[in-house]
Amino acid sequence: MDRLSTLLAQFGMHATTIFGGVLSADMAFDATDRTAKLHLLRSGDAAFQLDQQKPVVITEPSLLFIPRPCGHSLSASSEQQVELVSAALSFDGGLDNPLTTALPAYVVMPLADLAMLSGNLNWLFDEAFAQHCGKNAVLNRLFELVVIQLLRYMMANRSVSTGMMAGLADLRLSKAVTLMHDQPAKAWSVAELASAASMSRASFAAKFHKVVGITPADYLVSWRVSLTQKVLREGRPIALIADEVGYESPSALARTFRRKTGHSPREWLQLQSLQ
């Protein structure tokens, strides 16, 4: 049972390389830039500032991942040469997709701690500082692979303490979460999910709520609404979505959608077009 494939198939990412070279001036990003950012510091010391928070000085080769649009800046913090490669990331399902909302505001990790990414990172840096044809196309794919490998690392090391990523990191709960991801139209009972997790019904319900932060039923509804939001963005009418996400009629889905988002599907879609 693959904990990530369905999630990434539904809410995949698309990288665009935006910088590769020596950081000679401050690089700032506004929150209105509606993409995530991935920065890879190859050498030198850099100061990272998120919004108006106190700057964090990064003194070793590191990965900096900002999964949601957020004002931030990077600058060389010493006279050392700072080598940096950066990408902007957009996600299927928009800014409120369940993958990015499950992650912390930012992640900073020394590259020395990310041994499982070393081969890809070495290739990415070699590509970034060379002049091969098709360079950016290769870099874009490598950045996407870095994010997938980072998610694997975060699950293996339980880097997120609550929410969907914490549920996927738990070997027993992940079986239930993955079933809901794979088969959202099924009316999953707590007993069925508990059985998949090899737990008693009461123990499963209690642990799921503690780790994920909501009940299994609420999680299933949230996942269905997220899928609905994604396909609405793609231009499909709600009449063709309802049975795919477990509702007997478009009106039943619309009622649930309004309860979760505060808007009808049409109102919600109109609001997205204004952002």
C-alpha positions as CSV (number, residue, x, y, z in Angstrom):
1,M,0.0,0.0,0.0
2,D,1.7,3.2,-1.2
3,R,1.2,6.1,1.2
4,L,2.2,8.8,-1.2
5,S,1.3,7.8,-4.8
6,T,-2.4,8.6,-4.7
7,L,-1.8,11.8,-2.8
8,L,0.8,12.9,-5.4
9,A,-1.4,11.7,-8.3
10,Q,-4.2,13.9,-7.1
11,F,-2.2,16.9,-5.9
12,G,1.0,16.7,-7.8
13,M,3.5,19.5,-8.2
14,H,5.1,21.4,-11.0
15,A,8.5,23.1,-10.5
16,T,9.9,26.1,-12.3
17,T,13.6,26.9,-11.7
18,I,13.9,30.6,-10.8
19,F,17.5,31.0,-9.7
20,G,20.8,29.2,-10.0
21,G,24.2,30.7,-9.2
22,V,25.9,33.0,-6.8
23,L,23.7,35.1,-4.5
24,S,25.0,38.6,-4.9
25,A,22.0,40.6,-3.8
26,D,19.0,40.1,-1.5
27,M,16.4,37.9,-3.0
28,A,12.9,38.7,-1.8
29,F,9.5,37.1,-2.4
30,D,6.1,38.6,-1.7
31,A,3.2,36.6,-0.3
32,T,1.2,37.6,-3.4
33,D,3.5,35.3,-5.4
34,R,1.1,32.4,-5.2
35,T,3.6,29.6,-5.3
36,A,5.6,27.5,-2.9
37,K,9.4,27.9,-2.9
38,L,12.3,25.4,-2.6
39,H,15.8,26.8,-2.0
40,L,18.9,24.7,-2.0
41,L,22.0,26.3,-0.4
42,R,25.1,24.7,-1.8
43,S,27.7,26.8,-0.1
44,G,28.2,29.9,2.0
45,D,26.2,31.5,4.8
46,A,22.7,32.9,4.1
47,A,20.2,34.8,6.2
48,F,16.6,33.6,5.8
49,Q,13.8,35.9,7.0
50,L,10.1,34.9,7.0
51,D,7.8,37.9,7.0
52,Q,8.8,40.1,9.9
53,Q,10.3,37.4,12.0
54,K,13.8,37.4,13.3
55,P,16.3,36.3,10.5
56,V,17.7,32.8,10.7
57,V,21.3,32.4,9.6
58,I,22.0,29.2,7.7
59,T,25.6,28.3,8.1
60,E,25.9,25.0,6.2
61,P,24.5,23.5,2.9
62,S,20.8,23.3,3.5
63,L,17.4,22.7,2.1
64,L,14.7,25.4,2.7
65,F,11.2,24.5,1.7
66,I,8.3,27.0,2.0
67,P,5.2,25.0,1.0
68,R,2.7,27.9,1.0
69,P,2.9,31.4,-0.4
70,C,4.7,33.5,2.2
71,G,6.7,36.7,2.2
72,H,10.4,35.8,2.8
73,S,13.9,36.8,1.8
74,L,17.4,35.3,1.4
75,S,20.6,37.2,1.6
76,A,24.3,36.5,1.8
77,S,25.2,36.9,5.5
78,S,29.0,37.1,5.1
79,E,31.7,37.8,2.5
80,Q,31.7,34.1,1.5
81,Q,30.4,33.1,-1.9
82,V,26.8,31.9,-1.5
83,E,25.8,29.4,-4.1
84,L,22.0,28.9,-4.3
85,V,19.5,27.1,-6.6
86,S,15.8,27.9,-6.2
87,A,12.5,26.8,-7.7
88,A,8.9,27.9,-7.5
89,L,6.3,25.1,-7.1
90,S,2.7,25.1,-8.0
91,F,0.4,22.3,-6.9
92,D,-2.6,20.7,-8.5
93,G,-5.7,21.7,-6.4
94,G,-4.5,25.2,-5.7
95,L,-3.1,26.8,-2.6
96,D,-5.5,25.0,-0.2
97,N,-4.7,21.5,-1.3
98,P,-4.4,19.0,1.5
99,L,-0.7,18.2,0.8
100,T,0.7,21.7,1.4
101,T,-1.7,22.6,4.2
102,A,-0.5,19.5,6.1
103,L,3.1,20.8,6.2
104,P,4.7,23.4,8.5
105,A,5.2,27.0,7.5
106,Y,8.7,26.2,6.4
107,V,11.3,23.4,6.7
108,V,15.0,24.0,7.0
109,M,17.3,20.9,7.0
110,P,21.0,20.5,6.6
111,L,21.8,18.6,3.4
112,A,24.1,16.4,5.5
113,D,21.0,15.0,7.3
114,L,19.4,14.1,4.0
115,A,21.5,11.2,2.9
116,M,18.6,9.6,0.9
117,L,18.5,12.8,-1.3
118,S,22.3,13.0,-1.9
119,G,22.3,11.4,-5.3
120,N,19.6,13.7,-6.6
121,L,21.0,16.8,-5.0
122,N,24.5,16.2,-6.4
123,W,22.9,15.8,-9.9
124,L,20.8,18.9,-9.4
125,F,23.8,21.0,-8.3
126,D,25.9,19.7,-11.2
127,E,23.2,20.6,-13.6
128,A,22.6,24.0,-12.1
129,F,26.2,25.1,-12.4
130,A,26.9,23.7,-15.9
131,Q,25.6,24.8,-19.3
132,H,24.0,21.7,-20.7
133,C,21.2,22.0,-23.2
134,G,17.8,21.4,-21.7
135,K,19.2,22.5,-18.4
136,N,16.1,24.1,-16.9
137,A,13.8,21.2,-18.0
138,V,16.1,18.8,-16.2
139,L,16.3,21.0,-13.1
140,N,12.5,21.3,-12.9
141,R,12.1,17.5,-12.8
142,L,14.9,17.2,-10.3
143,F,13.3,19.8,-8.0
144,E,10.0,17.8,-8.1
145,L,11.9,14.7,-7.2
146,V,13.6,16.5,-4.3
147,V,10.1,17.3,-2.9
148,I,8.9,13.7,-3.2
149,Q,12.1,12.5,-1.5
150,L,11.7,15.1,1.2
151,L,8.1,14.0,1.9
152,R,9.4,10.4,2.2
153,Y,12.1,11.6,4.7
154,M,9.6,13.5,6.7
155,M,7.3,10.5,7.0
156,A,10.1,8.1,7.9
157,N,11.4,10.5,10.6
158,R,7.9,11.6,11.7
159,S,8.9,15.2,11.3
160,V,5.3,16.4,11.4
161,S,3.5,15.8,14.8
162,T,-0.1,16.1,13.7
163,G,-2.4,16.2,10.7
164,M,-2.4,14.2,7.5
165,M,1.4,13.9,7.3
166,A,1.5,12.5,10.8
167,G,-1.2,10.0,9.9
168,L,0.7,8.9,6.9
169,A,3.9,8.6,9.0
170,D,2.1,6.2,11.4
171,L,2.5,2.7,10.0
172,R,-1.0,1.5,11.2
173,L,-3.0,4.7,10.7
174,S,-1.5,5.2,7.3
175,K,-3.3,2.0,6.1
176,A,-6.6,3.6,6.9
177,V,-5.7,7.0,5.5
178,T,-4.5,5.5,2.3
179,L,-7.7,3.5,1.9
180,M,-9.7,6.7,2.2
181,H,-7.4,8.4,-0.3
182,D,-7.6,5.5,-2.8
183,Q,-11.4,4.9,-2.5
184,P,-13.1,8.2,-1.5
185,A,-16.5,7.1,-2.8
186,K,-16.7,4.2,-0.3
187,A,-18.8,4.8,2.8
188,W,-15.9,3.7,5.1
189,S,-17.0,2.7,8.6
190,V,-14.7,3.2,11.6
191,A,-14.8,-0.6,12.1
192,E,-13.5,-1.2,8.6
193,L,-10.7,1.3,8.9
194,A,-9.8,0.0,12.3
195,S,-9.6,-3.5,10.9
196,A,-7.2,-2.3,8.1
197,A,-5.1,-0.7,10.8
198,S,-5.1,-3.9,12.9
199,M,-6.6,-2.1,15.9
200,S,-9.7,-2.2,17.9
201,R,-12.4,0.2,16.9
202,A,-12.1,2.3,20.1
203,S,-8.3,2.4,20.0
204,F,-8.2,3.3,16.4
205,A,-10.7,6.1,16.8
206,A,-8.9,7.6,19.7
207,K,-5.5,7.4,18.1
208,F,-6.7,8.7,14.8
209,H,-8.2,11.8,16.5
210,K,-5.0,12.3,18.6
211,V,-2.6,12.0,15.7
212,V,-4.5,13.5,12.7
213,G,-6.5,16.0,14.8
214,I,-10.0,15.1,13.5
215,T,-12.2,12.0,13.4
216,P,-11.9,9.5,10.6
217,A,-15.4,10.5,9.3
218,D,-14.4,14.2,9.3
219,Y,-11.1,13.3,7.5
220,L,-13.0,11.4,4.8
221,V,-15.4,14.4,4.3
222,S,-12.4,16.8,4.1
223,W,-10.6,14.6,1.6
224,R,-13.8,14.4,-0.6
225,V,-14.2,18.2,-0.5
226,S,-10.5,18.6,-1.5
227,L,-11.0,16.4,-4.5
228,T,-14.2,18.3,-5.4
229,Q,-12.3,21.6,-5.2
230,K,-9.6,20.2,-7.5
231,V,-11.9,19.0,-10.2
232,L,-14.0,22.2,-10.0
233,R,-10.8,24.1,-10.8
234,E,-10.3,21.8,-13.8
235,G,-13.7,22.9,-15.1
236,R,-15.8,19.8,-14.5
237,P,-19.4,20.4,-13.3
238,I,-20.4,19.2,-9.9
239,A,-23.1,17.0,-11.5
240,L,-20.3,14.8,-12.8
241,I,-18.3,14.7,-9.5
242,A,-20.8,13.6,-6.8
243,D,-20.7,9.9,-7.3
244,E,-17.0,9.9,-7.7
245,V,-16.6,11.2,-4.1
246,G,-19.3,9.3,-2.4
247,Y,-22.5,11.3,-2.7
248,E,-25.8,10.1,-4.1
249,S,-26.6,13.5,-5.7
250,P,-25.0,16.8,-6.6
251,S,-27.2,18.5,-4.1
252,A,-25.9,16.3,-1.3
253,L,-22.4,17.1,-2.3
254,A,-23.2,20.8,-2.5
255,R,-24.6,20.8,1.0
256,T,-21.5,19.1,2.4
257,F,-19.3,21.5,0.4
258,R,-21.0,24.5,1.9
259,R,-20.8,23.1,5.4
260,K,-17.0,22.7,5.0
261,T,-16.1,25.8,3.1
262,G,-18.9,28.3,3.9
263,H,-19.7,28.6,0.2
264,S,-21.6,26.8,-2.5
265,P,-19.4,25.2,-5.1
266,R,-20.2,28.0,-7.6
267,E,-19.5,30.7,-5.1
268,W,-16.2,29.1,-4.1
269,L,-15.1,28.8,-7.7
270,Q,-15.9,32.4,-8.4
271,L,-13.8,33.4,-5.3
272,Q,-10.9,31.4,-6.7
273,S,-11.0,33.3,-9.9
274,L,-10.5,36.6,-8.0
275,Q,-7.4,35.4,-6.3
